[in-house]
Amino acid sequence: RDQLIISEMETARTNYDTQKNAKIRKQQEVEELKVRLDRQQIDLTRQQRAKKDLLDQTQNSEQQFQILLANAQAEQQAIQDIVAGKGDEVPLGKVNTGDKIATIIQGPSVCSEGTHVHLETHKDKTLQNPALYLKQTEVTWNLCNWWGCDSPFSYSGKLDWPVNPTIKINQGYGITGYAKTGHYGYADEAKTIPLPHTGLDISSTDQSVKAIKEGELYRGTYQVNYGCKIKGLLRYVKVIHDDNLVSYYLHVNFN
């Protein structure tokens, strides 16, 4: 009888432990679900804000949306043509790291919706992420808009930034939220592979644009006659560095 009682007590204790552990797991699941729900609510709020921003920008007009689409794709084509050597360029000689080479255009300009410099880097004639070359520094992020929100990213290089503080990042490199909408076009006919944003869109309280590294400076213009909302001469500068690296700076003035 004692053995039976002991066995029943052991069974009861085991059942209690099992129920206790199950309760703990359930509580953990509830907490995880709550965190997930909070994240989903934040995403939903962002999507609602993004939708409102899009409607405000386009005034709920498909025509206005198509204008934004055409502007982005025309800018992308212009950048590709500039990199391919189709711009009108003038050599200006050697510049050192940090030398002022241009200023950011204020407000909208040719193929640009607002104030920023588009920094693009190519190594051995291959497009590169500028974040691989820029050194760590403090920046502010402006990565949310009607297309949603992108995540901040890090920098792993040693080169100086093309602008002085306070530095603001408006769009990163690669398949950004804006790129996912197809605004830069697609790599396939089925339109399932969006083309990337090819550089960094950067702005600052100081409008000076600086060389990220020493090299040979060129000033260039590219005539835009189609696609972009604002047409005309797209101004840019580029610096050819001594290690087969080329940096491009677009949406600038030559002063």
Disulfide bonds with the S-S distance in Angstrom:
Cys111-Cys228 1.69
Cys144-Cys149 1.95
